[in-house]
Amino acid sequence: MGKVPALRHGDTVITEVAAICTYLADEFPNAKLNVPIGTPQRGVYLKWLFSGPGCLEAAVIDRAAPRKDEPRRAMLGYGDFDTTMDVVAAAIAKGPYLMGEQFTAADVVIGANIRWGMMFKMVPERPEFVAYAARLAARPAAQRADAKD
Ligand SMILES: N[C@@H](CCC(=O)N[C@@H](CS)C(=O)NCC(=O)O)C(=O)O
């Protein structure tokens, strides 16, 4: 499918941002980017990982490239754009990260979407989003990644 990004780890090739991030977080638990099986909050963590591509990305892309016919709300996995933004904004307003004090792979997925979306004026520059993107960008690992990019 020509997918970007794609990760090769040994003989395994993984595509889909959320799958890549979930895989790396589980494969390298010492980095503490996952919420392990058996932790009650893992359900919330998985919810955010799946809602990155399932809701946030879909809402943003639909807004940027509108459909010819307005789909019925119930047909969209994300409901509507404004609700999707409100839900993410409320979650990160509690902060500093989606899972509270722990920075996880879910922040990599959702945070990249928010940052990229604001960069291209596809996500509104709400104060919660601007502050969250700044928190993520200030992380040393993000700065190392940006320097390589
Ligand atoms: N939903 C994608 C987001 C990344 C994405 O949109 N990738 C685009 C390129 S930026 C892609 O691979 N498109 C397929 C193509 O260009 O053929 C994922 O989770 O990997």
PDBQT file of the ligand as one rigid body, heavy atoms in Angstrom, charges set to zero:
ROOT
HETATM    1  N1  LIG A 201      -3.377   6.384   9.172  1.00  0.00    +0.000 N 
HETATM    2  C1  LIG A 201      -2.004   6.430   8.763  1.00  0.00    +0.000 C 
HETATM    3  C2  LIG A 201      -1.456   7.832   8.884  1.00  0.00    +0.000 C 
HETATM    4  C3  LIG A 201      -0.214   8.034   8.121  1.00  0.00    +0.000 C 
HETATM    5  C4  LIG A 201      -0.571   8.397   6.707  1.00  0.00    +0.000 C 
HETATM    6  O1  LIG A 201      -1.557   9.061   6.440  1.00  0.00    +0.000 OA
HETATM    7  N2  LIG A 201       0.250   8.005   5.789  1.00  0.00    +0.000 N 
HETATM    8  C5  LIG A 201       0.015   8.312   4.379  1.00  0.00    +0.000 C 
HETATM    9  C6  LIG A 201       1.117   9.168   3.839  1.00  0.00    +0.000 C 
HETATM   10  S1  LIG A 201       1.376  10.626   4.781  1.00  0.00    +0.000 SA
HETATM   11  C7  LIG A 201       0.041   7.028   3.580  1.00  0.00    +0.000 C 
HETATM   12  O2  LIG A 201       0.789   6.125   3.911  1.00  0.00    +0.000 OA
HETATM   13  N3  LIG A 201      -0.734   6.961   2.519  1.00  0.00    +0.000 N 
HETATM   14  C8  LIG A 201      -0.736   5.852   1.622  1.00  0.00    +0.000 C 
HETATM   15  C9  LIG A 201      -0.230   6.271   0.280  1.00  0.00    +0.000 C 
HETATM   16  O3  LIG A 201       0.260   7.393   0.167  1.00  0.00    +0.000 OA
HETATM   17  O4  LIG A 201      -0.288   5.468  -0.657  1.00  0.00    +0.000 OA
HETATM   18  C10 LIG A 201      -1.216   5.530   9.692  1.00  0.00    +0.000 C 
HETATM   19  O5  LIG A 201      -1.698   5.268  10.786  1.00  0.00    +0.000 OA
HETATM   20  O6  LIG A 201      -0.124   5.101   9.323  1.00  0.00    +0.000 OA
ENDROOT
TORSDOF 0
